[in-house]
Amino acid sequence: MPFSPIPRGVYPSVTSLRAKDLADRGIRLVLADLDNTLVPYKVTQPPQAIVDWKEELEAAGIQLFLLSNSRKPGRAKNFAEKLGIPYQGHSGKPKKAGYLRAMERMGCTPKETVMVGDQIFTDTLGANNAGVTPLLVEPIRLAGNPARYVRYAIETPFRLLGKGRPFL
């Protein structure tokens, strides 16, 4: 669904996306946003729940890949290294080029890939544009930046539409 801001479901968190369910749908690659998707902004260490989820994915034959727009020097790299996963910073979401580069690096097609993120106008729009299934998660934390409240309010209609289109 190119240029669509509508996700394929809205989920409480990344850890609610069960590896078995993803594998049963033919998924081999999970592209994941970092900030407010895997961890709150400024958190530098992967929590045990994320480590466990990554291991669950790997056990099901699914690779986790960090696809971030973070412009903070080393943020995506350092987090990915601590988690033991490949990454791509400055991905340029919602442009499809970053998604295509990541899939090419991992040897996967759009049909075998999902994008998990917390934002409609970067993660979901970009995934749809690249032919990747977008799975939206609730943001971990809104506090700290008033602009986030405005952005998430604007995204509300698309989140509601996405809730009616579950992938899993």
QUIKAQUI-V576349 format. One line per field, one symbol per residue. psi: psi as a letter, one per 20 degrees, with the letter a starting at -180 (. if undefined). A space follows every 10 residues. Layout:
# QUIKAQUI-V576349
psi = ???
This chain:
# QUIKAQUI-V576349
psi = mqkpjprmqp qhrhiiopgg gghhjjpipo ppqfpjfgrq qipipprhhh gggghggghj kppppooqjp jppigggggg ghikqrrorl ikpjqighgg gghghikqrh hjqqppripg jfgggggghi jqppppqpqg phqhohhhgg ghghighhgg hhhjlqh.
